[in-house]
Amino acid sequence: MSINLRSSSGCSSRISATSEKRLEAVQRTRSNNVSFEQTKEKIRKMLDKVELSVSAYDTSWVAMVPSPSSSSQNAPLFPQCVKWLLENQHEDGSWGLDDNHDHQSLKKDVLSSTLASILALKKWGAGERQINKGLQFIELNSASVSDETIQKPAGFDIIFPGMIEYARDLNLVIPLGSEIVDAMILKRDFDLRSERFSKGKKAYLAYVLEGTRKLQDWNLIVKYQKKNGSLFDSPATTAAAFTQFGNDGCLRYLCSLLQRFEAAVPTVYPSDQYARLSIIDTLESLGIDRDFKKEIKSLLDETYRYWLCGDEEICLDLTTCALAFRLLLAHGYDVSYDPLKPFAEESGFSDTLEGYLKDTFSVLELFKAAQSYPHESALKKQCSWTIQYLEMELSNWLKTSVRDKYLKKEVEDALGFPSYASLERLDHRRKLLNGCVVENTRVTKTSYRLHNICSSDILKLAVNDFNFCQSIHREEMEHLDRWIVENRLQELRFARQKLAYCYFSGAATLFSPELSDARISWAKGGVLTTVVDDFFDVGGSKEELEKLIHLVEKWDLNGVPEYCSEHVEIIFSVLRDTILETGDKAFTYQGRTVTHHIVKIWLDLLKSMLREAEWSSNESTPSLEDYMKNAYISFALGPIILPATYLIGPPLSEKTVDSHQYNQLYKLVSTMGRLLNDIQGFKRECKEGKLNAVSLHMEHERNSRSKDEIIESMKGLAERKREELHKLVLEEKGSVVPRECKEVFLKMSKVLNLFYRKDDGFTSHNLMSVVKSVIYEPITLQDESLT
């Protein structure tokens, strides 16, 4: 499957005079903040270049590689690595990341790095003082070796006893109790004793080659060798392979490492692609990517070139591949699902190294990738098994390290807030409050850090931006409160007062300062459609309804309108003023008059509502086809979404607005919303005597299906409409509607799926706390070091 996505041509946004002045003030405030600009510059450097920490563990194994040219191979091929080990032992006798030797959860990692360093020095007869000091550290911390509550680096149960045996070969006594050593070797031998290994375990045994030593056959190893000559991009594994088999590709990789890093190597190389893509993902997940558009586009263009040529760093690394697919897809690149096809079934994942290691983070990335385009049948399968896998992991979660706690929270959020029902600003807030932005310390065979990736910088920028945008949102809410009073809407006692919900749905999705006009239009459209809906349901007589329609249809701005009631006067006056205001603002973006289209949107809605009112008063039972043909319009999204698309930025020609694609976007999201509303509001609307798709199905089908069967069928139809909408937004080949405008329909889809998950939106009270969190509650950093 190839998803045809091409970036639409960029265009400069035009904004209203009011918004322009505000944005100028915003930019002056931000640019004058030296700290703000310095933080942005740091993040730009992160995107440009990733600085990996060096690994004492991997450097030790590279140091153990003998020189093929020396007699009896009794000299190191890379003596600079031996020298580095001599010069980089910690005061307590350990080797490893600078601050890990004091971190209890990483004690096994430090012990592993320390033992490997001792072996390298002992092999070449160097550093007797350092060796003795390292042995003392191991003796003092020997209890940690068998402590099952301490996190194990990948392969620890194979590699650590293998190193102990190697120490014996070097006549080196490791100060660990014989019971501990015998138990580890017994467990290792049991793990290796099998007539048949799964594909995943075969990959694992190749990955821990330095621990299995001479138990391997090169013919079983070579299939894991990459074009760069490495095995799994692991210096330690590759060094062990070259020492044992003398493979030229392995040597080429090791030499390239030392040319790049001189004396000490990282534990994974290359890993630039994943690290930089994860920064993009983090910036987007916090809502601060708009400050780095140029850098992100440049990096994704580069990633796309690598994707097209099947670069191994992307396509052969499961986590990187899933992340790259998701980001490229979201940004409009033409990407194929093919590299992820092997993971459509859980068995495909189980056959990998990540699967054997039960790498929860990899499964989480596969789940997110599957959610990003859930229309492909293989991706639906992938979504299904990854959900089950992650739910099972949560139910059995025993990991206690800080990183694992953050990972658990991320899994809980991913499952609890599916992408089709999650609003950006809620996601941003949740991630900020969790506190883990970019986890720059990670553990594979050993721990490593992305040196120049500073979580605190990203966190501070994101918190400040969230609170800054929120201050603008509060100003806009105050403006809208005044607008309601000035237009006497509070005097309409029949009308529900839902400003908070209406504004929230816009602020939680169209949150950036420059989208102020679109947010205001969205909120006013939501308030007025609620008023009109209540007017047609309970507040107005037939004469009043027809009069209101007549006034909008006539649209005479010069004459003196004749109202038949005060209610009609209030409603028409605010409709007229709001339509004219929106039309004026839209003109500055579009360079053409669009007021006539906004009038038509409202007229279509009013006529559809009148038709429903007539059905109810006449006690008519329309056909399901007639009902849905009318109901997607009467669901009243038109005045909310459609005017807002004019205020996003890109030009929308009259031909585009009249196109099948534009109207299909509107019809799909409105039909989905109507179905969700009718499912959730069925009982209430039946009591009120209102038409409803569920009751109509029951009426027309004459008990051929039960109510529950009808509801399940309608849920399935709503899901299909949602997927069709998502597909239409993503696929841009031949698209006439700009991507930014299509995204507005998708954002509304997410709002509806959130609102109708448990209740029927406006009758729910449990969303009010969520509304307050986005508009009124600033985020404060808990960690004083970050403030």
C-alpha positions in Angstrom: 0.0 0.0 0.0 1.4 3.4 -0.9 -0.3 6.4 0.6 -0.1 9.3 -1.9 0.8 12.3 0.1 2.5 15.4 -1.3 3.0 18.6 0.6 0.8 21.3 -0.7 2.4 24.5 -1.7 3.0 27.0 1.1 1.4 30.3 1.2 1.8 33.4 3.4 -1.0 33.8 5.9 -3.0 37.0 6.0 -4.6 38.0 9.2 -7.0 40.6 10.5 -5.8 43.9 11.7 -6.7 43.0 15.3 -4.8 39.7 15.3 -1.9 41.3 13.4 -1.4 43.9 16.2 -1.6 41.2 18.8 0.8 39.0 17.1 3.3 41.8 16.6 3.1 42.4 20.4 3.5 38.7 21.0 6.6 38.5 18.8 8.2 41.6 20.5 7.6 40.1 23.9 9.1 36.7 23.0 12.0 38.1 21.0 12.9 40.5 23.8 13.1 37.5 26.2 16.7 36.6 26.0 16.2 33.3 27.9 13.4 32.3 25.5 15.6 32.9 22.4 18.6 31.1 24.0 16.4 28.1 24.7 15.1 28.0 21.2 18.7 28.1 19.9 19.7 25.2 22.1 16.8 23.1 20.7 17.8 24.0 17.1 21.3 22.7 17.8 19.7 19.5 19.2 17.9 19.0 15.9 21.0 19.7 13.9 23.4 17.3 15.7 23.1 14.6 18.3 25.9 14.1 20.7 26.0 10.5 22.1 27.7 9.7 25.4 30.6 7.2 25.2 30.2 3.8 26.6 32.8 2.2 28.9 31.2 -1.2 28.3 31.5 -1.0 24.5 34.8 0.7 24.5 36.1 -2.2 26.6 35.1 -4.8 24.0 36.6 -2.7 21.2 39.8 -2.4 23.3 39.9 -6.2 23.6 40.2 -6.6 19.8 43.7 -7.9 19.0 45.7 -6.5 16.1 45.8 -9.0 13.3 49.2 -7.7 12.2 50.9 -8.3 15.6 52.6 -11.6 16.3 50.4 -14.0 18.3 47.8 -11.2 18.3 49.3 -9.9 21.6 48.7 -6.2 21.0 45.5 -4.2 20.9 44.2 -3.0 17.5 42.9 0.1 19.2 45.4 1.0 21.9 43.7 4.5 22.3 40.7 2.6 23.8 42.9 1.0 26.4 44.4 4.3 27.3 40.9 5.8 27.6 39.9 3.1 30.1 43.0 3.8 32.2 42.1 7.5 32.3 38.4 7.3 32.9 37.8 5.2 36.0 35.6 6.7 38.6 36.8 7.4 42.2 34.8 4.5 43.6 36.6 2.1 41.1 33.7 1.7 38.7 33.3 2.6 35.0 30.2 3.8 33.3 28.2 7.0 32.8 29.4 9.8 35.2 26.4 9.7 37.6 25.2 6.1 37.2 27.5 4.5 39.7 25.4 6.1 42.5 22.1 5.2 41.0 20.8 2.0 42.5 18.5 1.1 39.6 21.5 1.0 37.2 23.8 -0.9 39.5 23.9 -4.0 37.3 24.7 -1.8 34.4 27.7 -0.2 36.3 28.9 -3.7 37.4 28.8 -4.9 33.8 30.7 -1.9 32.5 33.3 -2.3 35.3 33.9 -6.0 34.7 34.3 -5.4 30.9 36.8 -2.7 31.6 38.8 -4.9 34.0 38.9 -7.7 31.4 40.2 -5.3 28.7 43.0 -4.0 30.9 43.9 -7.5 32.2 44.0 -8.9 28.6 46.8 -6.4 27.7 48.5 -6.4 31.1 47.8 -2.8 31.8 46.5 -0.8 34.8 47.0 -3.2 37.7 46.0 -0.4 40.1 42.8 0.3 38.2 42.0 -3.5 38.0 42.4 -3.9 41.8 40.2 -0.8 42.4 37.6 -2.1 40.0 37.6 -5.5 41.7 37.0 -3.8 45.1 34.0 -2.0 43.6 32.6 -5.4 42.4 33.1 -7.0 45.8 31.4 -4.1 47.6 28.4 -4.3 45.3 28.3 -8.1 44.8 24.8 -8.3 46.3 23.4 -6.3 43.4 24.3 -9.0 40.9 21.6 -11.3 42.2 19.1 -8.6 43.3 16.1 -9.2 41.0 14.6 -5.7 41.9 17.4 -4.0 40.1 17.0 -3.3 36.3 19.1 -5.6 34.1 20.7 -4.3 30.9 19.8 -6.3 27.8 21.6 -9.6 27.8 22.9 -9.4 31.3 22.0 -13.0 32.2 24.1 -14.2 29.2 26.9 -11.6 29.1 27.8 -11.3 32.8 28.5 -15.0 33.4 30.3 -15.1 30.1 32.6 -12.4 31.3 33.2 -14.2 34.5 34.3 -17.3 32.6 36.5 -15.1 30.4 38.1 -13.7 33.6 38.9 -17.3 34.6 40.7 -17.8 31.3 42.8 -14.7 32.1 43.6 -16.2 35.6 41.6 -13.3 37.2 39.5 -14.0 40.2 36.3 -12.0 40.4 35.2 -11.4 44.0 31.7 -12.8 43.8 30.4 -15.6 46.0 30.6 -19.1 44.4 26.8 -19.5 44.9 26.1 -16.4 42.9 28.4 -17.3 40.1 27.3 -21.0 39.9 23.6 -19.9 39.9 24.2 -17.4 37.0 26.2 -19.9 34.9 23.5 -22.6 35.6 20.8 -20.2 34.4 22.8 -19.1 31.4 23.4 -22.7 30.4 19.7 -23.5 30.8 18.8 -20.6 28.5 21.3 -21.8 25.9 20.2 -25.4 26.1 17.6 -25.9 23.3 17.4 -27.9 20.1 15.3 -25.3 18.4 15.5 -21.5 19.0 12.8 -19.1 17.8 13.8 -16.4 15.3 13.7 -13.9 18.1 16.0 -15.9 20.3 18.5 -16.5 17.5 18.7 -12.7 17.0 19.1 -12.3 20.7 22.0 -14.8 20.9 23.7 -13.0 18.0 23.2 -9.7 19.8 24.9 -11.0 23.0 27.7 -12.6 21.1 30.3 -11.3 23.5 28.7 -13.3 26.2 28.2 -16.6 24.3 31.8 -16.4 23.0 32.5 -19.5 20.9 29.0 -20.9 20.9 28.2 -19.3 17.6 28.7 -20.1 13.9 29.4 -17.2 11.6 26.8 -18.5 9.1 24.2 -17.9 11.8 25.6 -14.4 12.5 26.1 -13.0 9.1 22.4 -12.5 8.4 22.3 -9.8 11.1 25.2 -7.8 9.6 24.3 -4.4 8.2 25.8 -2.7 5.2 27.9 -0.6 7.5 29.5 -3.8 8.7 28.1 -3.8 12.2 25.9 -6.3 14.0 22.8 -4.5 15.4 24.8 -1.2 15.3 26.4 -2.4 18.4 30.2 -1.8 18.8 30.5 -4.5 21.5 28.8 -7.2 19.4 30.7 -6.2 16.3 34.0 -6.2 18.2 33.3 -9.7 19.6 32.4 -10.9 16.1 35.6 -9.5 14.5 37.7 -11.0 17.3 36.1 -14.4 16.8 35.6 -14.5 13.0 37.9 -11.8 11.6 35.2 -10.4 9.3 36.3 -7.5 7.1 33.0 -5.8 7.4 33.2 -5.8 11.1 36.7 -4.3 10.9 35.5 -1.6 8.6 32.8 -0.6 11.0 35.1 -0.6 14.0 37.7 1.6 12.2 35.0 4.0 11.1 33.9 4.3 14.8 37.4 5.2 16.0 37.8 7.7 13.2 34.6 9.4 14.4 35.0 9.1 18.1 38.8 8.8 18.4 39.3 6.9 21.8 35.9 5.9 23.2 32.8 4.6 21.4 29.0 4.9 22.1 26.9 1.8 22.8 24.7 2.3 19.7 25.9 3.8 16.4 24.5 5.2 14.2 21.4 6.4 16.1 21.1 10.0 14.9 17.9 9.4 12.9 15.9 8.1 15.9 17.3 10.7 18.3 16.4 13.6 16.0 13.0 12.3 15.1 12.2 11.7 18.7 13.0 15.4 19.3 10.5 16.4 16.6 7.9 14.1 18.1 8.5 15.7 21.5 8.2 19.2 20.2 5.0 18.4 18.4 3.6 16.5 21.4 4.1 19.7 23.5 2.8 22.2 20.9 6.0 24.1 20.4 7.0 22.8 17.0 5.8 26.0 15.3 8.9 27.7 16.4 11.1 25.1 14.5 9.2 24.7 11.3 12.2 25.3 9.1 14.4 22.9 11.0 11.7 20.2 11.2 11.0 20.4 7.4 14.7 20.1 6.6 15.1 17.1 8.8 12.0 15.3 7.5 13.1 16.0 3.9 16.4 14.2 4.8 14.5 11.4 6.5 12.2 11.0 3.5 15.2 10.7 1.2 16.6 7.9 3.4 13.2 6.3 3.6 12.9 6.1 -0.2 16.3 4.5 -0.6 15.6 2.0 2.2 18.3 3.2 4.5 19.0 0.6 7.1 19.2 3.1 10.0 15.5 3.8 9.5 14.0 0.7 7.8 15.8 -2.0 9.8 15.3 -0.4 13.2 11.8 -1.2 14.3 11.3 1.8 16.6 12.9 4.3 14.2 10.9 2.9 11.3 7.5 3.2 13.1 8.3 6.7 14.3 9.5 7.8 10.9 6.4 6.4 9.2 4.1 8.3 11.6 5.9 11.6 11.3 6.3 11.5 7.5 2.7 10.5 7.1 1.5 13.4 9.3 3.6 15.9 7.4 2.2 14.9 4.0 5.0 12.7 2.5 4.2 9.8 0.2 5.2 6.9 2.4 4.6 3.2 2.0 3.6 0.9 4.8 5.7 -1.9 3.4 8.6 -1.7 5.9 6.1 -2.2 8.8 4.2 -5.1 7.1 6.1 -7.8 9.0 4.6 -6.5 12.2 0.9 -6.6 11.2 0.8 -9.8 13.3 2.3 -10.2 16.8 4.3 -13.2 15.5 6.2 -10.8 13.3 7.3 -8.8 16.3 8.1 -11.9 18.3 10.6 -12.9 15.6 12.7 -9.8 16.2 15.3 -8.9 18.8 12.9 -6.3 20.3 10.2 -9.0 20.5 12.4 -11.4 22.3 13.5 -8.6 24.7 9.8 -7.7 25.3 10.6 -4.1 24.4 7.4 -2.3 25.5 8.6 1.0 24.0 8.9 -0.6 20.5 5.3 -1.9 20.8 4.1 1.5 21.9 5.7 3.0 18.7 4.1 0.3 16.6 0.7 1.1 18.2 1.1 4.9 17.5 2.1 4.1 13.9 -1.0 1.9 13.4 -3.2 4.6 14.8 -1.8 7.2 12.4 -3.4 5.5 9.4 -6.0 2.9 10.6 -7.6 2.3 7.2 -5.0 -0.2 5.9 -6.2 -3.7 7.0 -2.7 -4.7 8.1 -2.4 -1.6 10.3 -5.8 -2.4 11.8 -4.4 -5.8 12.8 -1.2 -4.1 14.1 -3.4 -1.8 16.2 -5.4 -4.7 17.6 -2.5 -6.8 18.8 -0.4 -3.9 20.1 -3.4 -2.8 22.2 -3.7 -6.3 23.7 0.0 -6.5 24.2 0.2 -3.1 26.0 -2.8 -3.9 28.2 -1.2 -7.1 29.2 2.1 -5.3 30.0 0.2 -2.8 32.2 -1.6 -5.6 34.1 1.7 -7.2 34.9 3.9 -4.1 35.3 6.7 -4.8 37.9 9.4 -2.4 36.6 10.3 0.3 39.1 13.0 2.5 37.6 12.2 6.2 37.0 12.3 5.7 33.2 9.9 2.7 33.4 7.5 4.7 35.5 7.4 7.4 32.8 7.0 4.7 30.2 4.1 3.1 32.1 2.4 6.5 32.2 2.9 7.0 28.5 1.4 3.6 27.8 -1.6 4.4 30.0 -2.2 7.7 28.2 -1.8 6.1 24.8 -4.5 3.5 25.6 -6.7 5.8 27.6 -6.7 8.7 25.1 -6.7 7.2 21.6 -5.6 9.6 18.9 -9.0 9.8 17.3 -10.5 11.2 20.5 -7.6 13.3 21.9 -7.3 17.0 21.7 -3.9 18.6 21.3 -3.9 21.0 24.2 -5.1 18.2 26.6 -2.2 16.0 25.3 0.3 18.8 25.8 -0.9 19.5 29.3 -0.9 15.8 30.3 2.7 15.3 29.0 4.0 18.4 30.7 2.4 17.4 34.0 4.0 13.9 33.7 7.3 15.7 33.6 9.1 13.4 31.3 9.7 15.2 28.0 12.8 13.7 26.3 14.2 10.8 28.2 17.9 11.3 27.4 19.2 8.4 29.5 18.4 5.0 28.0 19.5 1.4 28.7 20.3 -1.3 26.1 23.3 -3.5 27.0 24.4 -0.5 29.0 23.1 3.0 29.7 23.8 5.9 27.4 22.8 9.5 27.2 22.1 12.0 24.4 24.5 14.6 25.8 23.1 17.7 24.1 19.4 16.9 24.5 18.3 18.8 27.6 14.8 17.9 28.8 14.7 20.9 31.1 15.2 23.3 28.2 12.3 21.8 26.2 10.2 21.6 29.3 10.7 25.2 30.3 9.9 26.4 26.7 6.8 24.3 26.5 5.4 25.3 29.9 6.1 29.0 29.2 4.4 28.7 25.8 1.4 26.8 27.2 0.8 29.5 29.9 1.4 32.3 27.4 -1.2 30.8 24.9 -3.5 30.3 27.9 -3.4 33.9 28.8 -4.5 34.8 25.3 -7.3 32.2 25.6 -8.5 33.8 28.8 -8.6 37.2 27.1 -10.7 35.8 24.3 -13.1 34.2 26.7 -13.6 37.6 28.4 -14.3 39.1 25.0 -16.8 36.3 24.3 -18.5 36.8 27.7 -19.0 40.5 26.8 -20.2 39.6 23.4 -23.0 37.4 24.8 -24.1 40.2 27.1 -23.9 42.9 24.5 -26.0 40.8 22.2 -28.5 39.9 24.9 -28.1 36.2 24.4 -28.4 35.6 28.2 -32.0 36.9 27.9 -33.0 33.9 25.8 -34.1 31.7 28.7 -34.8 28.7 26.5 -31.2 28.5 25.3 -28.5 26.5 26.9 -25.4 28.5 27.9 -22.5 26.5 26.5 -19.8 29.1 25.8 -17.2 27.3 27.8 -17.6 24.1 25.8 -17.8 25.9 22.5 -14.7 27.9 23.1 -12.8 25.0 24.6 -13.3 22.8 21.6 -11.6 25.5 19.5 -8.9 26.5 22.0 -7.9 22.8 22.6 -7.2 22.3 18.9 -6.6 25.7 17.2 -4.5 26.8 20.2 -1.7 28.9 18.7 -1.9 32.7 19.1 -2.1 33.4 15.3 -5.3 31.4 15.0 -7.3 33.8 17.2 -9.7 34.8 14.5 -10.5 31.1 13.7 -11.0 30.4 17.4 -13.4 33.3 17.9 -15.4 32.3 14.8 -15.5 28.7 15.9 -16.7 29.6 19.4 -19.3 32.1 18.2 -20.6 29.6 15.7 -20.9 27.0 18.5 -22.8 29.4 20.7 -25.2 30.5 18.0 -25.9 27.1 16.6 -26.8 26.0 20.2 -29.1 29.0 20.6 -30.8 28.4 17.2 -31.1 24.6 17.9 -32.9 25.4 21.2 -35.1 28.0 19.5 -36.3 25.5 16.9 -36.7 22.8 19.5 -38.5 24.6 22.3 -38.2 28.3 22.1 -39.9 29.5 19.0 -43.4 29.3 17.4 -43.8 28.2 13.7 -44.3 31.8 12.8 -41.0 32.9 14.5 -39.0 30.1 12.9 -40.3 31.0 9.4 -39.7 34.7 10.1 -36.1 34.0 11.1 -35.5 32.0 7.9 -37.1 34.7 5.8 -34.9 37.4 7.3 -31.7 35.4 6.6 -32.9 34.4 3.1 -33.8 38.0 2.2 -30.5 39.4 3.7 -31.5 43.0 3.4 -28.9 45.1 5.1 -30.3 48.4 4.0 -34.0 48.2 5.0 -35.5 48.1 8.5 -36.2 44.5 9.4 -39.7 43.6 10.6 -39.5 41.2 13.5 -42.5 39.3 14.8 -41.0 38.9 18.3 -38.2 40.0 20.5 -36.6 36.6 20.3 -36.4 36.8 16.6 -34.9 40.3 16.8 -32.2 39.1 19.2 -31.3 36.0 17.2 -31.3 37.6 13.8 -29.4 40.7 15.0 -26.5 38.6 16.4 -26.5 36.3 13.4 -26.3 39.2 11.0 -23.5 41.0 13.0 -21.5 37.8 13.4 -21.8 36.8 9.8 -20.7 40.3 8.7 -17.8 40.4 11.2 -16.6 36.9 10.0 -17.0 37.9 6.4 -14.9 41.0 7.0 -12.1 39.1 8.7 -12.2 36.4 6.0 -11.7 39.0 3.3 -8.3 39.9 4.8 -7.2 36.3 4.5 -8.9 35.4 1.2 -8.8 38.6 -0.7 -12.3 38.1 -1.8 -15.9 38.3 -0.4 -17.1 35.1 1.2 -20.0 36.6 3.2 -22.5 35.1 0.7 -21.2 31.6 1.5 -21.5 32.1 5.2 -25.1 33.3 4.8 -25.8 30.2 2.8 -24.3 28.0 5.5 -26.6 29.5 8.0 -29.6 29.3 5.7 -29.1 25.6 5.0 -28.9 25.0 8.7 -32.1 26.9 9.5 -34.0 25.1 6.8 -32.9 21.7 7.9 -33.9 22.5 11.5 -37.3 23.7 10.3 -37.8 20.5 8.4 -37.1 18.5 11.6 -39.5 20.7 13.5 -42.2 20.1 11.0 -41.6 16.3 11.1 -42.1 16.5 14.9 -45.1 18.7 14.9 -46.8 16.6 12.2 -45.7 13.4 13.9 -44.2 12.3 10.6 -41.8 9.4 10.3 -39.3 10.2 7.5 -37.4 7.5 5.8 -33.9 6.8 7.1 -32.4 8.2 3.9 -34.4 11.4 4.2 -33.6 11.8 7.8 -29.8 11.4 7.4 -29.8 13.6 4.3 -31.2 16.4 6.5 -29.7 15.4 9.8 -26.0 15.8 8.9 -26.8 19.4 8.2 -29.1 20.0 11.2 -26.2 18.6 13.4 -25.0 22.2 13.0 -21.3 21.9 12.4 -21.5 24.0 9.2 -21.4 27.5 10.9 -18.6 26.3 13.2 -16.2 24.6 10.9 -16.7 26.1 7.5 -16.2 29.8 8.3 -13.1 28.9 10.3 -11.5 27.4 7.3 -11.4 30.8 5.8 -9.5 32.1 8.8 -6.7 29.5 9.0 -4.5 31.1 6.4 -4.4 29.3 3.0 -6.6 30.8 0.2 -9.8 29.0 -0.6 -11.2 29.8 -4.0 -14.9 29.6 -4.7 -14.1 26.6 -6.9 -12.5 24.8 -3.9 -15.3 25.6 -1.6 -17.8 24.2 -4.2 -15.7 21.1 -4.8 -16.8 17.6 -4.0 -13.8 17.1 -1.7 -14.6 20.2 0.5 -18.2 19.2 0.8 -17.3 15.6 1.4 -15.1 16.6 4.4 -18.0 18.4 5.8 -20.5 15.6 5.2 -18.3 12.9 6.7 -17.6 14.7 9.9 -21.2 15.8 10.3 -22.6 12.4 9.6 -20.2 10.8 12.1 -21.2 13.4 14.6 -24.9 12.9 14.0 -24.6 9.2 14.5 -22.6 9.5 17.7 -25.2 12.1 19.0 -28.1 9.9 18.2 -26.5 6.8 19.8 -25.7 8.6 23.0 -28.8 10.8 23.2 -31.3 8.1 22.2 -33.0 7.7 25.6 -33.2 11.5 26.3 -34.4 12.4 22.8 -37.1 9.7 22.9 -38.4 11.2 26.1 -38.4 14.6 24.5 -40.2 13.3 21.4 -37.3 14.2 19.1 -36.4 12.3 16.0 -33.4 10.0 16.3 -31.7 7.6 14.0 -31.9 4.7 16.5 -35.7 5.1 17.0 -36.2 5.5 13.2 -34.3 2.2 12.6 -36.5 0.5 15.2 -39.6 2.0 13.6 -38.7 1.0 10.0 -37.2 -2.4 10.8 -40.2 -3.7 12.8 -38.2 -5.7 15.3 -36.0 -7.4 12.8 -33.1 -6.2 14.9 -32.8 -5.4 18.6 -32.0 -1.9 19.8 -28.5 -3.1 20.9 -27.8 -4.6 17.4 -28.9 -1.3 15.8 -26.7 0.7 18.0 -23.7 -1.5 17.3 -24.3 -1.2 13.6 -24.5 2.6 13.9 -21.3 2.7 15.9 -19.6 0.7 13.1 -20.9 3.2 10.5 -19.7 6.2 12.6 -16.3 4.6 12.8 -16.1 4.0 9.1 -17.1 7.7 8.5 -14.3 8.7 10.8 -11.8 6.6 9.0 -13.0 7.9 5.6 -12.5 11.4 6.9 -9.0 10.6 8.2 -8.0 9.1 4.9 -9.4 12.0 2.9 -7.4 14.5 5.1 -4.1 12.5 4.7 -4.3 11.7 1.0 -3.3 14.8 -0.9 -2.7 13.5 -4.4 -5.2 15.5 -6.5 -6.4 17.3 -3.4 -7.9 20.8 -4.0 -8.4 21.7 -0.3 -5.2 22.8 1.5 -3.9 20.4 4.2 -4.2 23.0 6.9 -7.9 23.5 6.1 -8.6 19.8 5.9 -7.0 19.4 9.3 -9.8 21.6 10.8 -12.4 18.9 9.9 -10.2 16.2 11.5 -9.9 18.4 14.7 -13.6 18.6 14.9 -13.8 14.8 14.5 -11.6 14.4 17.6 -13.7 16.9 19.6 -16.8 14.9 18.8 -15.3 11.6 19.6 -14.1 13.0 22.9 -17.4 14.6 23.8 -19.4 11.5 22.9 -17.2 8.8 24.4 -19.4 8.5 27.6 -22.2 11.0 27.2 -23.9 13.2 24.7 -21.7 16.2 24.9 -23.7 19.1 26.2 -25.5 17.1 28.9 -22.2 16.0 30.5 -20.7 17.8 33.4 -17.5 15.9 33.9 -15.8 17.8 31.0 -15.9 21.1 32.9 -12.7 20.3 34.8 -11.0 19.5 31.5 -12.3 22.8 30.1 -10.9 24.8 33.0 -7.5 23.1 32.8 -7.1 24.3 29.2 -8.4 27.8 29.6 -7.9 28.8 33.3 -5.3 26.7 35.0 -1.6 27.5 34.3 1.0 24.8 34.6 3.7 25.2 37.3 6.9 23.2 37.2 7.3 21.0 40.2 11.1 20.5 39.9 12.7 23.7 41.2 15.8 23.0 39.1 13.7 23.6 36.0 12.2 26.9 37.1 
